[in-house]
């Protein structure tokens, strides 16, 4: 590798302490500045922290501005297969500037920002870190910004396509957060007891219904109104739910997949709440 960005040197990751360092579980809203990591390699870790926080704030505002300065979310395209849509995979190439070690640990989730003009990627790792990769804006190590948001594996990330200034995340720590790029705050959407229903294994954002649906290790699905409304819980599988999706043609239909080997289609109007 020709740079720390590729080899995973500490400057490409901001900082993250030792490989075995585990973050403590934090509840409530978190300012993005609180999630900036100290440079544990520095003689005085506090010294570069203010600069790192300023750099992070500038990046989040830049991501926000991709949606407010004329950048638009592309409209759905005709999905009909045609010769123009066929890609010769053997001809695909990856440029050096499009490769970076975004997180210090194994990546468990990833999401594109829906901007049509810039490439912005968020990635979550198994230790609760969320990294932002912005190869369009710089080719050096500053194209990666790392935040300490959760205390365990980030199982899901999603930008809200109807409000791209919001990034949702969920984790094995049984917490769902929403990053507001304008306020630069990770708002707590859901916080359960750490071992309730074993662990939060996956989530899905239904932007139209303003609903986050969370799957758990016990096969339960917890439905949360992101505006602060009532939450409902249903038992859908005997084992861990690993995937949830909503029909694009009928928002009353959802499909769930589990390690019990079953994919099941549900009409949410007929689901019975678990007491």
C-alpha positions in Angstrom: 0.0 0.0 0.0 1.2 3.5 -0.9 -0.5 5.3 2.0 -1.8 5.0 5.5 -5.3 5.3 4.0 -4.9 1.9 2.4 -2.8 0.2 5.1 -5.0 1.3 7.9 -2.5 3.6 9.6 -3.7 5.5 12.7 -4.0 8.8 10.8 -6.5 7.3 8.4 -8.7 6.2 11.3 -8.4 9.3 13.4 -7.6 7.1 16.5 -9.1 4.2 18.2 -6.9 3.1 21.0 -5.8 -0.5 21.2 -7.3 -3.3 19.0 -9.1 -4.8 22.0 -10.5 -1.5 23.4 -14.2 -1.7 24.0 -16.4 1.4 24.5 -18.8 1.7 27.4 -22.5 1.7 26.7 -23.9 5.2 26.7 -27.6 6.0 26.6 -29.4 9.3 25.8 -28.6 11.7 23.0 -24.9 12.2 22.0 -23.4 15.2 20.5 -21.2 14.2 17.5 -18.3 16.1 19.2 -18.6 13.6 22.1 -18.0 10.7 19.7 -14.7 12.0 18.3 -11.9 9.7 19.4 -8.8 10.8 21.2 -5.5 10.1 19.5 -4.1 7.5 21.9 -0.8 7.6 20.1 -0.2 11.2 21.0 2.0 12.3 23.9 -0.9 14.5 25.1 -4.2 12.9 23.7 -6.2 16.0 24.7 -4.1 18.4 22.6 -5.4 17.4 19.1 -8.9 16.7 20.2 -10.3 20.2 19.6 -8.9 20.2 16.0 -10.3 16.7 15.4 -13.7 17.9 16.6 -13.6 20.9 14.4 -12.6 18.8 11.4 -15.5 16.4 12.1 -18.0 19.2 12.4 -16.9 20.6 9.1 -17.3 17.2 7.4 -20.8 16.7 8.8 -21.8 20.1 7.6 -20.3 19.4 4.2 -22.4 16.1 3.9 -25.4 18.1 5.0 -24.8 20.7 2.3 -24.8 18.0 -0.4 -28.6 18.0 0.0 -29.2 21.7 0.6 -27.1 23.2 -2.1 -28.8 21.8 -5.2 -27.6 18.2 -5.0 -30.5 15.9 -5.5 -31.5 12.4 -4.9 -31.8 10.6 -8.2 -35.2 9.6 -9.4 -36.0 5.9 -9.8 -34.9 4.6 -13.2 -36.6 2.1 -15.5 -35.4 -1.3 -14.2 -36.0 -2.9 -17.6 -33.0 -4.9 -18.6 -31.4 -3.5 -21.7 -28.0 -3.7 -23.4 -27.1 -0.3 -22.0 -27.6 -1.6 -18.5 -25.4 -4.6 -19.0 -22.0 -4.1 -17.4 -18.9 -6.1 -18.3 -17.7 -7.0 -14.9 -14.2 -7.9 -16.2 -13.8 -4.3 -17.3 -14.5 -2.8 -13.8 -11.6 -1.3 -12.0 -11.1 0.2 -8.5 -9.0 3.3 -8.3 -6.5 3.7 -5.5 -8.4 6.7 -4.2 -11.6 4.6 -3.9 -10.0 2.2 -1.3 -9.7 3.0 2.4 -9.7 1.3 5.8 -12.7 3.1 7.1 -13.1 1.3 10.5 -10.5 -0.3 12.8 -12.5 -3.5 13.1 -14.6 -5.8 10.9 -17.3 -3.8 9.1 -20.8 -5.1 9.9 -23.0 -2.5 8.0 -22.6 0.0 5.3 -24.7 2.7 3.6 -24.5 5.2 0.7 -25.7 8.8 1.2 -28.3 9.4 -1.5 -26.6 12.4 -3.0 -26.4 12.3 -6.8 -23.3 14.6 -6.9 -20.9 13.2 -4.3 -19.9 9.8 -3.0 -20.4 9.6 0.8 -20.3 6.2 2.5 -21.0 5.4 6.2 -19.7 2.1 7.6 -20.2 0.6 11.1 -17.9 -1.9 12.7 -18.2 -4.7 15.2 -17.0 -2.5 18.1 -19.6 0.3 17.6 -17.6 2.7 15.5 -19.1 4.5 12.6 -16.8 5.8 9.9 -17.4 8.2 7.0 -15.6 7.7 3.7 -15.6 10.7 1.3 -13.3 10.0 -1.6 -14.7 12.8 -3.8 -13.4 15.6 -1.5 -9.9 14.5 -0.8 -7.4 11.8 -1.8 -5.4 11.8 1.4 -6.0 10.3 4.8 -8.6 12.9 5.8 -11.1 11.2 3.5 -11.9 9.0 6.5 -13.6 10.3 9.7 -14.3 7.9 12.6 -16.8 8.3 15.5 -17.4 6.2 18.6 -21.2 5.9 18.7 -22.2 2.4 20.0 -20.7 0.0 22.4 -21.1 -3.1 20.2 -21.5 -4.2 16.6 -23.3 -1.7 14.4 -25.9 -4.1 12.8 -27.5 -1.6 10.5 -27.0 1.8 8.9 -29.4 3.8 6.6 -29.7 7.3 5.4 -33.3 8.5 5.2 -34.0 8.9 1.5 -36.8 11.4 2.1 -34.6 13.4 4.6 -31.0 12.7 3.7 -29.7 14.8 6.6 -30.6 11.9 8.9 -28.4 8.7 9.3 -29.9 5.9 11.4 -27.9 3.2 13.1 -28.7 0.2 15.3 -26.4 -2.0 17.4 -26.2 -5.2 19.4 -26.2 -2.8 22.4 -30.0 -2.6 21.9 -29.9 1.1 20.9 -31.1 2.9 17.8 -29.8 6.4 17.0 -30.4 9.0 14.4 -27.6 11.4 13.4 -29.0 14.8 12.5 -26.4 16.3 10.2 -27.7 19.8 10.8 -27.6 19.7 14.7 -24.7 17.2 14.7 -26.4 15.1 17.4 -27.0 11.4 17.6 -30.6 11.3 18.9 -31.7 8.2 20.8 -34.7 6.7 19.0 -34.8 3.4 21.0 -33.0 2.2 24.1 -33.9 -1.2 25.6 -32.3 -3.1 28.4 -29.0 -4.4 27.2 -30.0 -8.1 27.0 -33.8 -7.7 26.2 -34.8 -10.1 23.5 -31.1 -11.2 23.5 -29.8 -8.5 21.1 -30.8 -6.1 18.3 -29.8 -8.0 15.2 -31.1 -5.8 12.3 -33.4 -2.9 11.5 -35.3 -1.3 8.6 -36.4 2.3 8.0 -39.8 2.8 6.5 -39.5 6.5 5.6 -43.1 6.9 4.5 -44.5 5.6 7.7 -41.7 7.2 9.8 -41.1 3.8 11.4 -38.1 1.8 12.3 -38.6 -1.9 12.6 -36.0 -3.8 14.7 -35.4 -7.5 14.6 -34.0 -9.3 17.7 -32.2 -12.5 18.6 -35.4 -14.0 20.0 -37.4 -13.6 16.8 -39.3 -10.5 18.0 -39.8 -7.5 15.9 -40.1 -4.1 17.6 -41.7 -1.2 15.7 -40.8 2.3 16.7 -42.4 5.5 15.5 -39.4 7.9 15.1 -41.6 10.9 15.9 -42.0 9.5 19.5 -45.2 7.6 19.1 -46.1 4.3 20.7 -43.9 1.3 20.0 -45.3 -2.2 19.3 -43.7 -5.6 19.5 -44.6 -8.9 17.8 -43.1 -12.4 17.7 -42.4 -13.4 14.1 -39.8 -16.1 14.3 -38.4 -18.7 16.7 -34.9 -17.5 16.2 -32.9 -14.4 15.2 -34.3 -12.1 12.6 -31.5 -11.1 10.2 -33.4 -9.1 7.5 -36.5 -7.0 7.2 -38.0 -5.2 4.2 -41.2 -3.5 3.1 -42.9 -4.1 -0.2 -42.5 -1.0 -2.5 -45.9 -1.7 -4.0 -47.8 -2.2 -0.8 -46.5 -0.7 2.4 -48.8 -3.0 4.5 -46.6 -6.0 3.5 -43.3 -6.7 5.1 -41.0 -9.7 4.7 -38.6 -11.0 7.4 -35.8 -13.5 7.1 -34.4 -15.5 10.1 -31.8 -18.1 10.9 -34.7 -20.5 11.4 -34.4 -20.9 7.6 -37.8 -19.2 6.9 -38.7 -16.1 4.9 -42.1 -14.9 5.9 -44.5 -12.3 4.4 -46.7 -10.4 6.9 -49.6 -8.0 6.6 -48.9 -5.5 9.4 -52.6 -4.8 9.8 -53.1 -8.4 11.0 -50.1 -8.7 13.4 -51.0 -9.3 17.0 -49.0 -7.3 19.5 -46.9 -9.3 22.0 -47.9 -8.4 25.6 
